[in-house]
Amino acid sequence: MLTEKQICGVYVPVVTPFNAAGEVDLDSYQRYVKDILNNSIQGLVVNGTTGESPTVDINELQLLVNASRELLKSTTIPLVVGTGTNDTRSTVARTELAANLGADAVLVVVPYYSRPSQEGIIAHFRKAAEVGIPVMAYDIPGRTGVGLTVETARTILEMNNVVGLKDCSGSPKLVTELSRYGSKPVLCGDDIHFLDMLGHGAAGGMLASANVQPAEFIQIYEYFRSGQLDLAKQAFDNLVPLIRLLFKESNPAPIKWFLSESGTIASDMLRLPLTSISQSLQEELRLHLHSNPLALEA
């Protein structure tokens, strides 16, 4: 089970590879996750936004969790499974499934589309937390249409079984306020704000871009943790052009294109309504990759 002390460093939210027929490509998934686990990551996140969770059915979720559990069996890396939906009953059912399959924690997003009140959001997380498996709350108002207030975030983080928060609120404001109150750990989920949010109290990051260059993101965290702030800034500044490209079109399309281009997964296939990246972004990414050998080796 995930503990608060383990919520630090770099967590990688992985993609869900699909084959040309649109089915889960388990061979690609296993090969790709093995590559990621060769780095000193602090956590693996399955079926998050980067994993196209709205399109993954419950049988496929079970397949991905079982495969991930097998890959992680000889490690101490925690497995976090995205189980949040915009329906509380569905969220609870998926959370119970993840617990039964041996996940170490679940990632539960603020309910999307419905735009619930702050009271409704609190009630949603309370139901998820009652399952008993550790819960990481996930605030991403750009995708959900509603965000957490500081007061709501504090209330959720005070719940039994809620162990931390993924903050994709778009600024350091929330993590700064939560740190002032001495809250449970917060992971930055906005890759472009990673270094800034570390400086405002984040314990690490849950970073989609770390699929591409995990070692570099880990190095930034280690520099920061050891007080080598100039080196951390230099290393982060070197990654900013890549981060901007990887989020120029909807995540995870650019990341899947990169992983396919580098041979890590067999195809950049996405499930509709997501589509592959534009030709112009492909050209920009190729230009960046060929001018940055480290990225090609990732």
N, C-alpha and C positions, 0 to 999 in steps of 0.2 A: 504494500500500500504506500502511496506517495505521501511523504511527510513535508512539512513546511521547509525543513532544512535542505531538502533535495530540490527545491524550487529556486534554482540559480543557474547561471551560465547560459548555454545555448541549447534550446530545444528546437528540433527540426520538424515542422509539419510537412509530412510527405505527400506527394501526389498519388493519385490512383491511376495507374496505367491501364489503358483500354486498347484492345486490338482493333483491327479494321472493321470487325463486326460490332464493335461497341461493347464487347464483353470485357470483364476484368482480366487483364493479362498477368496472371500470377507469376509466370516465369520472369518477366521483366521486373515485377515488383520485388521478388526475392533477390534478384541480382542487384538491383538498385539500392535496396535497403542495406544489403551487406556492405556495399561501398560506403554508405553513410556511416555505418557502425565502425568503420575503420578509423574514424575520427573520434576525438574525445568529447562527444556531445553529452549533454546532461539529461536529455530526454527525447523520446520519439513520439510524435503525435500523428495518429491515424484518423482519417475521416474528418479533418477540419475543413475550413474553407478551401485550402490548397488541395485537399483531397476530393473536392467537388461533392461535399457531403449531401447537398440537397438532391443529388441524382443517384445516390448509392442506396440500394434497398437493404432491408434488414438481413437478408440471406447473404448478400455480398459483404455487408459489414461483418458478419460472423466469419466469413472466409478470410477477410483481411486481418481481423484480430487474431485468429488462429495462426495464420502465417507469421504475423509479427511476433506473437508469443514464442513461436518455435525459434525464430531468428534471434530473439533476445535471451533465450534460456541460459546461455553460458555467460551472460553479462549481468551487471547490476543496474543497467539503464532502465528507468521506468517507462512503462507504456501508458500513454494518455490517449483516450479514445473520444472523439467528438460524438456526442449523443444528443446535443441540443437541437430542437426544432421549434417551430412556432406554435406547437400544440403540446400542452403540458403532459397529457396522457401518453403521447408518443415519446416525449422526452424521457419520462419515467420508464417506459417499456424498454427503450434502447439503453438507458442507464442500468437497468436490471440485467439486461443481456450482457453488457460489457463487464459488469461485476461477476456474473456467472462464468464468463470466459477467461477470467483471470487478469483483467486490466488493472493497472495500479491506480488509475484515476480517470475521471471523465472531464471533458471540456464542454461546458454548457453555455451556449450563446444566449444573449438577451433575445427574447422572442421577436422574430422579424415579421414584417408586413402588417401585423395586427395593431402595432403601435399601442401597446398596453400602457396603463398608468404606472407610476412608480410602485404603487401598492400591488398591482398585478404582477409586476416583475419580481418583487420580493416574494410573493406567494408562489410564483413559478419556481424560483430557486429553492424555496423551502421544501417543496414537494420533491425536487431532484435530490436534495441533501438528505431527505428522509430515507432514501434507498440504502444509505450506509457506506457507499464507496466514496473516497475523497473526490471532491468537486472543485474544479477550477472554473470560475466564472469568466465570461468572455464578453467584453464590451467593444462593439464595433458599430457605432451609430451610422457610419456611411453605408453600411449594408442592411442594417436592421430598421432604420428610420426613427429610432429612439435610443437615447443613451442613458447611462447611469448618472444620477447626481452624486455628489460626494457623500451625501447622507445615505442614499440608497446603497452605494458601494460599501460603505461602512457597515450598514445593517446586514448585508449579504455576507460580508467577510467575518462577521461575528457569529454566524451560524455554525453549529456543530457540523463537522464533515466538510465544510468549505475551507480549502487550504490555501487558496490564492486567487489571483486575477490576471487575465491576459488583457492588457490595455491597448486597444486600437482606437482610442478616442481622438487622435490626431494632434495632440499637444501634450506637454508634460504637466499640465494643470492638475489632472486627477491624481497621478502618482505623487506629485509634490504634496498635495493636501493629505493623501493617505499616509505618506511617510511622516508627515508632521504629527499625525495621530499614532504613529507606531503600529501600523496595520500589518496584517499578514502579507507575504511577499507578492510583488507585482512583477510580471514579465512584460517587457515592451513587445507589442505586436506590430508596430509601425516601423518597418525596417529602416526607413530614412531618418527616424528619430532615435535610433538605438543608442548612440553614444550620448546624446543629449539626455535621454531618459535615465541612463545609468547615473549620470551626474545629478539627477533629481530624485534618486532613491530606488530606481528599478533594480531588481535582483538579477536580471539577465534579460534574455529575449527569446520569444517564440517566433522565429524569423523564416519566412518563406524563401528569401534569397539565400539562406544557408544551405538549401538544396544544391546550389551551384558551387559555392566556395566555402564549405563549412569550416575548414581550417583557418581561414582568414577571419571569420567572425569570432571564432574561439580565441584567436590571438588578440583581437581587440578587447574582448572581455578580460583576458588574462593581463594585458597591459594595464587596463583600467584598475583591476583589482589590486595590482601590485604598486599602484601609484605612479605608473609611467604614463602620465596623461598626454604628454607631447607625442609619444610613440602611438598611443591609442588614437589620437586625432589624425596623425599622419596615415595610419593604416586604414582608418575609417574613410578619410577623404579619398583614398585610392579606390575604395569600393563604391563611392557615391555614383559615379557614372553608370556602373552596372546596375545598381539598385534602381536608378531612375528608368533605365531601359526595361528592366524586368517588371516594372509597374506602369509602363507607358500604356499598355492595354490590359484588359482584365486578367487578374491572377486566377488560375495558374497557367493561362495559355502561353505566355512567354517562357515560363520555367519549363513547361512540358516541351516546347520547341527546342530549348537548349539541351535538355536531357536526351531528346531524340537525336538531335544533331551530333551530340558527342558520343552516341551509341550506348548510353546508359539504359535507356528504355527503347523498345522497338518502334514506338509510334508516338506522335504528339496528339493523337486522337483525343478529343473532348466530347462530352455529351451536351447536346443542345439543351438550352439555348446558347451555350458557349461555342465559339468557333475558333479555328486556328488564327494565329496572328497574321497581320497584313504583310504583304511583300516588302513594304518599306521598312517595317520593324525588323523583319528577317535580315535585310541588308545592313541595318544599323547594328544589330547584334553580331552578325558575321564580322563586320569591320572591327567592332570592339574586341571580339574573341581573338582575331588574328593579330591584333596589336597588343594583346595581353596574354602571353603564353601560359601564365598560371591558370587563367580561366579555362583554357583549352584542356589543361591537365586535370581539372577538377573532377 
